[in-house]
Amino acid sequence: MPTPHVLLGAEASARLRDGIDLLARLVSLSLGPRTGALAFERDDRRKSAELLTSSATIARRMLAIPGRGATAGAMLLRHAIWRTHERLGDGGATTAALTHALLRAGARQVAAGANPMLLRRGMQQGLELACAALQAQARPLDTPERLGGLAHAATGDPALSRVLGEIFGRLGPEAVIRIEEYAASYIAFTVLEGTAWSASMASPLFITDQARRATRFRDARVLVTDQVIDRPTQLIRLLEQVVARRAGPLLILAEDVTGPARALLLANRDRGIIQVVAARPGWVGAERRGTYEDVALLTNAYFFAKDRADVLDTADLSELGHARLAEVDAERLTIVGGAGVPAQIELRRQMVRHQLGAAADEESRRREIERLGRLAGGVGVLKLGAASDSERQVRKELAERFIRFVPSAAEEGVVPGGGAAYLACQAALDAASAAGDEVAAGVGLVRSALEAPMGWLVQNAGMSAPVALAEVRRNGPGWGIDVMHETCVDMWSANVLDAAKVARIALESAVSVAAMALTAGAVVLKRRPVYSRTP
């Protein structure tokens, strides 16, 4: 059985570097649209090896490597890659390539006698200069062509990227996209007008269209509450006002509508006094309150909240919202043409964007992205098919990854892809890296590492990295290698683009991991380390 152990000084740093270097080289092999798959042996050796092309999946599969100290280092990088993927949906392979380059060059500097702490300070300085240079190159993600270029860089699938560019170009980068799988080789999209939420009818007795098992109203009034409505007195005053003023059909969204209150609604509906439908939400957990508030905001309704002790018995017609069209079926509530105030909706979108930036996990990010899309008032349906199940699954995973990271790309814009943006940042570090001291050497580590993503990308495509880099430099900033055609092109003109935020965070993660490994003074190895499949 392994015993607890402590690695100190140079040995601690060296073992961490060994593990990071091994995992970084493995993951870097997945960088770019022309890469081979990594074969991972399965636990059940009777089955064929698993073929992996996703940087995040490769990192996640690595639970340990030879050497306990090296495993600790590999887990540092594994965590950084996975968190970058969780946060942005992309950037894991770039993080690995940059980390590999920083560590290789940094280890040589330390071996030559450089002070690791001064190198770290220089690396941080170089990072700040490079991030500023990245931001200076960024352009807004505001055209279908740029969206398509970003999709092609992320998926490497021309047909899929074209459709993704069209759908996000129409609905915006914060759109809600639902994927429907088809057996035939088929890629297309449709846009569902309005906003849809998971919901169902409080009773099937409210159904008016038996063929569709749905109820649809035009020019509907909307009551929104998170209370259970079970007493007739909660509704009588409001119903009297709606009928007296001929205010139109009534949609009630409540936690539930039961007992005598539901009987009152159905009796008045059956006598032709009022058209009414009651819906109850399908959302759960942390999203409940926010979703009620969003429905109220989009329809300009007052939200009768139970935690404010709002009383439905005295509700007024002026507190109801309005929708040009409202529909409830067994699975969802759809509202089209809500009477919400645009300025207030935009304020809510800004608040949700802030919450998205602070989201701590993938589930929270998904929830906030969906809220943004619904507040935009449209839902896209991506119809996805392929010739085989495996091809369809690959396309679905690529589409899901791109859909997840588009909002992040929209935040800071896009930059030339294929590592060209990093290469163009080198000039911003020239002066600081030429001072001749150890801090300047740290800046130089970052400057030289900025070549790594393009180098790995062209190398993975079977091209010569030194030759490709030399050709790009002859053409100037913004130029790079289109590895699909093996030509040097203006990346803006060719629409080969990367998300500026992904590029920035990948570089920040790489510098953080490399600096930690170079300056580590000790590594404590436990007797029984816990292996986690979730980094």
Residue pairs with C-beta under 8 A, 6 or more apart in sequence:
1 527
2 68
2 525
2 527
2 528
3 527
4 524
4 525
4 526
4 527
5 68
5 524
5 525
6 522
6 523
6 524
6 525
7 15
7 69
7 522
7 523
7 525
8 521
8 522
9 521
9 522
11 69
12 69
12 520
12 521
12 522
12 523
13 110
13 116
13 517
13 518
13 519
13 520
14 107
15 67
15 69
15 70
15 72
15 73
15 523
16 69
16 70
16 72
16 73
16 76
16 516
16 517
16 520
16 523
17 73
17 103
17 107
17 517
17 518
18 67
18 69
18 70
18 73
19 65
19 67
19 69
19 70
19 71
19 72
19 73
19 74
19 75
19 76
19 77
20 73
20 74
20 76
20 77
20 99
20 100
20 103
20 513
20 514
20 517
21 73
21 100
21 103
21 104
22 65
22 70
22 74
23 59
23 62
23 65
23 73
23 74
23 77
23 78
23 96
24 77
24 96
24 97
24 99
24 100
24 103
25 96
25 100
26 38
26 58
26 62
26 96
27 55
27 58
27 59
27 77
27 81
27 92
27 93
27 96
28 93
28 96
28 97
28 100
28 452
28 456
28 460
29 35
29 36
29 38
29 456
29 460
30 38
30 52
30 53
30 54
30 55
30 58
30 93
30 460
31 55
31 93
31 94
31 96
31 97
31 453
31 456
31 457
31 460
32 93
32 418
32 456
32 457
32 458
32 460
32 461
32 483
33 152
33 153
33 156
33 461
33 483
33 484
34 156
34 460
34 461
34 462
34 483
34 484
35 53
35 460
35 461
36 460
37 51
37 52
37 53
38 51
38 52
38 53
38 58
39 49
39 50
39 51
39 52
40 49
40 50
40 51
40 52
40 58
40 61
41 49
41 50
42 48
42 49
42 50
50 61
52 58
52 61
54 92
54 397
54 401
55 81
55 85
55 92
55 93
55 95
55 96
56 81
56 82
56 85
56 86
56 92
59 77
59 78
59 81
59 82
59 92
59 96
59 535
60 78
60 82
60 533
60 534
60 535
62 74
62 78
63 531
63 532
63 533
64 71
64 74
64 531
65 71
65 74
68 525
68 529
69 523
69 525
71 529
72 523
72 525
73 517
75 535
76 513
76 516
76 517
77 95
77 96
77 99
77 513
78 535
79 535
80 95
80 99
80 509
80 510
80 512
80 513
81 92
81 95
81 96
81 509
81 535
82 92
82 534
82 535
83 509
83 535
84 90
84 91
84 92
84 95
84 502
84 505
84 506
84 509
85 91
85 92
86 361
86 362
86 365
87 359
87 365
87 408
87 505
88 404
88 405
88 408
88 499
88 501
88 502
88 505
89 401
89 402
89 403
89 404
89 405
89 408
90 154
90 401
90 405
90 499
90 502
91 502
91 503
91 505
91 506
91 509
92 506
93 456
94 453
94 502
94 503
94 506
95 506
95 509
95 510
95 513
96 510
97 452
97 453
97 455
97 456
98 449
98 450
98 452
98 453
98 506
98 507
98 510
98 511
99 509
99 510
99 513
99 514
100 452
101 448
101 449
101 451
101 452
102 123
102 445
102 446
102 449
102 510
102 511
102 514
103 514
103 517
103 518
105 445
105 448
105 449
106 116
106 119
106 123
106 445
106 514
106 518
107 518
109 119
109 438
109 441
109 445
110 116
110 119
110 518
114 438
114 441
115 438
116 518
116 519
117 519
118 437
118 438
118 439
118 441
118 442
119 438
119 439
119 441
119 442
119 445
119 518
120 442
120 515
120 518
120 519
121 439
121 442
122 432
122 438
122 439
122 440
122 441
122 442
122 443
122 444
122 445
122 446
123 442
123 443
123 445
123 446
123 511
123 514
123 515
124 442
124 511
124 515
125 432
125 439
125 442
125 443
126 429
126 432
126 433
126 442
126 443
126 444
126 445
126 446
126 447
126 511
127 446
127 507
127 508
127 511
129 425
129 428
129 429
129 432
129 443
129 446
130 422
130 425
130 428
130 429
130 446
130 450
130 507
131 504
131 507
131 508
132 428
133 424
133 425
133 427
133 428
133 429
134 415
134 421
134 422
134 425
134 500
134 503
134 504
134 507
135 412
135 500
135 504
137 415
137 416
137 421
137 424
137 425
137 477
137 478
137 500
138 412
138 413
138 414
138 415
138 500
139 146
139 413
139 414
139 415
139 492
140 413
140 414
141 147
141 150
141 173
141 406
141 409
141 410
141 413
141 414
141 499
143 169
144 165
144 166
144 168
144 169
144 170
145 165
145 495
146 414
146 495
146 497
147 164
147 165
147 168
147 169
147 173
147 406
148 161
148 162
148 164
148 165
148 166
148 169
148 495
149 161
149 165
149 414
149 417
149 494
149 495
149 496
149 497
150 165
150 402
150 406
150 409
150 414
150 417
150 497
150 498
150 499
151 160
151 161
151 162
151 164
151 165
151 168
151 402
152 158
152 161
152 495
152 496
153 417
153 418
153 496
153 497
153 498
154 161
154 398
154 401
154 402
154 405
155 161
155 164
155 398
155 399
155 401
155 402
156 398
156 484
157 395
157 398
159 187
160 187
160 384
160 395
160 398
160 399
163 187
163 188
163 189
163 382
164 382
164 399
164 402
164 403
166 189
167 175
167 177
167 189
167 191
167 380
167 382
168 175
168 406
170 191
170 380
171 177
171 191
171 373
171 376
171 378
171 380
172 376
173 406
173 407
173 409
173 410
174 349
174 369
174 372
174 373
174 376
174 406
174 407
174 410
175 373
175 376
175 378
175 379
175 380
176 369
176 370
176 373
176 374
176 378
176 379
176 380
177 373
177 379
177 380
177 381
177 382
177 399
177 403
178 379
178 380
178 381
178 382
179 381
179 382
179 384
179 396
179 399
179 400
180 381
180 382
180 383
180 384
181 384
181 385
181 392
181 396
182 383
182 384
182 385
183 385
184 385
185 385
185 386
185 387
186 383
186 384
186 385
187 382
187 383
187 384
187 385
187 395
188 383
189 380
189 381
189 382
189 383
190 380
190 381
190 383
191 378
191 379
191 380
191 381
192 334
192 378
192 379
192 380
192 381
193 336
193 378
194 325
194 334
194 335
194 336
194 337
194 377
194 378
194 379
195 298
195 334
195 335
195 336
195 338
195 374
195 375
195 377
195 378
195 379
196 332
196 333
196 334
196 335
196 374
196 379
197 281
197 282
197 283
197 291
197 295
197 332
197 333
197 374
198 281
198 282
198 283
198 331
198 332
198 333
199 253
199 279
199 280
199 281
199 282
199 328
199 331
199 332
199 333
200 279
200 280
200 282
200 328
200 329
200 330
200 331
201 207
201 215
201 277
201 278
201 279
201 280
201 328
201 329
201 330
202 252
202 254
202 256
202 257
202 258
202 262
202 278
202 279
202 280
203 257
203 262
203 266
203 278
204 213
205 266
206 215
206 265
206 266
206 269
206 276
206 277
206 278
206 328
207 213
207 214
207 215
208 214
208 215
208 216
208 277
209 215
209 216
212 329
213 329
213 330
214 327
214 328
214 329
214 330
215 277
215 327
215 328
215 329
216 325
216 326
216 327
217 248
217 249
217 251
217 275
217 277
217 325
217 326
217 327
218 249
218 324
218 325
219 248
219 249
219 322
219 323
219 324
220 248
220 249
220 250
220 251
220 322
220 323
220 325
220 326
221 242
221 247
221 248
221 249
221 250
221 251
221 317
221 320
221 321
221 322
222 250
222 251
222 253
222 295
222 299
222 301
222 320
222 321
222 322
222 323
222 326
222 335
222 338
223 238
223 250
223 251
223 252
223 253
223 254
223 301
223 304
223 315
223 320
223 321
224 253
224 254
224 292
224 295
224 296
224 299
224 301
224 302
224 303
224 304
224 321
225 253
225 254
225 255
225 292
225 303
225 304
225 305
225 306
225 310
225 312
226 254
226 255
226 288
226 289
226 292
226 303
226 304
226 305
226 306
227 234
227 254
227 255
227 304
227 306
227 310
227 312
228 254
228 255
228 256
228 257
228 258
229 235
229 252
229 254
229 256
229 257
229 258
229 261
229 262
229 278
229 312
230 256
230 257
230 258
230 259
230 260
230 261
231 259
231 260
231 261
232 260
232 261
232 264
233 313
234 261
234 312
234 313
235 261
235 264
235 265
235 312
236 264
237 313
237 314
237 315
238 312
238 315
238 316
238 317
238 320
239 250
239 264
239 268
239 274
241 247
241 316
241 317
242 248
242 250
242 274
242 317
242 320
243 273
243 274
245 317
247 317
247 320
248 275
249 274
249 275
249 276
249 277
249 326
250 274
250 275
250 276
250 277
250 320
251 276
251 277
251 279
251 323
251 326
251 328
252 265
252 276
252 277
252 278
252 279
253 278
253 279
253 280
253 281
253 292
253 295
253 333
254 278
254 279
254 280
255 280
255 281
256 280
257 265
257 278
257 280
262 278
265 276
265 278
268 274
268 276
269 275
269 276
277 326
277 328
279 328
279 333
281 288
281 291
281 292
281 333
282 331
282 332
283 291
286 364
286 367
287 367
287 371
289 305
290 371
291 371
292 303
292 305
293 303
294 348
294 371
294 374
294 375
295 301
295 333
295 335
296 302
296 303
296 321
297 340
297 344
297 345
297 348
297 375
298 321
298 335
298 338
298 340
298 345
298 374
298 375
298 377
299 321
299 322
299 323
299 335
299 338
299 339
299 340
300 321
300 322
300 338
300 339
300 340
300 341
301 319
301 320
301 321
302 319
302 320
302 321
303 310
304 310
304 311
304 312
304 315
304 319
321 338
321 339
321 340
322 338
322 339
323 335
323 336
323 337
323 338
323 339
324 336
324 337
324 338
325 334
325 335
325 336
325 337
326 333
326 334
326 335
326 336
327 333
327 334
328 334
338 377
345 375
348 375
349 372
349 375
349 376
352 368
352 371
352 372
352 375
353 372
353 411
355 368
356 365
356 368
356 369
356 372
356 407
357 411
359 365
359 368
365 404
366 404
369 404
369 407
372 407
373 379
382 399
384 392
384 395
384 396
384 399
385 392
386 392
386 394
386 395
405 499
405 502
408 499
408 501
408 502
409 499
409 500
409 501
409 502
411 501
412 499
412 500
412 501
412 504
413 499
413 500
414 497
414 498
414 499
414 500
415 421
415 497
415 498
415 499
415 500
415 503
416 424
416 478
416 479
416 480
416 491
416 492
416 496
416 497
416 498
417 480
417 491
417 496
417 497
417 498
418 453
418 454
418 457
418 480
418 481
418 482
418 483
418 491
418 496
418 498
419 451
419 452
419 453
419 454
419 455
419 457
419 480
420 454
420 472
420 477
420 478
420 479
420 480
420 491
420 496
421 498
421 500
421 503
422 450
422 451
422 452
422 453
422 454
422 503
422 507
423 450
423 451
423 454
423 469
423 472
423 473
423 477
423 480
424 477
424 478
425 450
426 447
426 450
426 451
427 477
429 443
429 444
429 446
429 447
429 450
430 447
432 440
432 443
433 440
433 441
433 443
433 444
433 447
434 440
445 514
446 507
446 511
449 510
451 469
454 465
454 468
454 469
454 472
454 480
454 481
455 465
455 468
455 469
456 465
457 481
457 483
458 464
458 465
458 468
458 469
458 481
458 483
459 465
460 483
461 483
461 486
463 481
463 483
463 486
468 481
468 488
471 481
471 488
472 479
472 480
472 481
472 488
475 488
475 490
478 490
478 491
478 492
479 488
479 489
479 490
479 491
480 488
480 489
480 491
480 496
481 487
481 488
481 489
482 488
482 489
482 494
482 496
489 496
491 497
